[in-house]
Amino acid sequence: MEHIFFLLMEARKGKQEAEVQLIYQFEPLLNSLERQQGWVDEDCKQHLTIDFLLAIRRFDLNRYLEDEIET
């Protein structure tokens, strides 16, 4: 989990390599979502990847840190 947290921090700083590594780590999930209709849809995968990157950029790391401190 620490590795993903580090990659999130780096991706939020604009480090493209961290974004690539996160996409690679979550690729099985993206692929499974892409095939929900039973076929491969490259357009869907592109949209999922873009939405994934946008979610990374919007992810509030401070909120996560506050939750970790409270537990």
Beta strands, then each sheet from edge to edge (+ up, - down):
end
